[in-house]
């Protein structure tokens, strides 16, 4: 098989072995590409990438590949012999674990080229409150040229997490974050940013606390391709409700109206939304009416949403596919065009462009590996 044919088949979500096993029979089309996937967890443990490939099978065409930039400290003073594996299981702080980037790069490089083509590795191991963060990202690209497509998922405001991180708290107004996004705009790195739009349990009828700061940040970086993870929602960061005493209007918007306002805004054309995480699916699927309104919004702006699982180191296919399968009621309400774009087309457009731009930028720095 030629390299080019292999690459085409990979983009179509087919591995070489599938083709050989099936002869000339048309392979089943993949269900989705995963724009939000964690290979490792909050203690930097996870599954082997080959196990992931097995689970992807022919159902998943391509996937982002990243760990988690934060490590939960196992503080003996705090939890004794109990070893926490999640940030809610300990009062001890989280800290930035930069080795994750080397781990992800080496994992990717351990794969055959035909399998590498299915992954878009992402850099995450930087502290977004550190003016040196952009230098870390450059150092990772220089050390592992030909590997990374983007940065993220990294977090600025995140319920329960931000306040647990040792050192200075990250902020949307910190110039350190501007330096990171300047580099992304210059190099083509696709950005996957987690930033809660609001405080947990926010009051109804008020603008989400971080909305204006987030829009300002996004507008300062119109050259970057930026995906806002989870549309800014969280486990207890609910979609904004319009004030209950008055109907939803532009001056008293509900969450869908806020998102639509951003989609219509010509200064935010470089911004995309991922609907990853079962905690987000629970909002979209809360009632048939909300699911229908969400589908209507996606059908009107089909180029601007991406599916991602946000699954962390899944043990089996049931866990791996749970979020995609939860969304069946939503898939059923999307137009054929919107469904294909959200599940696959937008991923391929954005991440293919990211790959091309970052490889060209690396070559311009003299870091080419000849790939
Ligand atoms: Zn995530």
Boltz pocket constraint, residues with backbone or C-beta under 6 A from the ligand:
constraints:
  - pocket:
      binder: B
      contacts: [[A, 36], [A, 38], [A, 153], [A, 310]]
      max_distance: 6.0
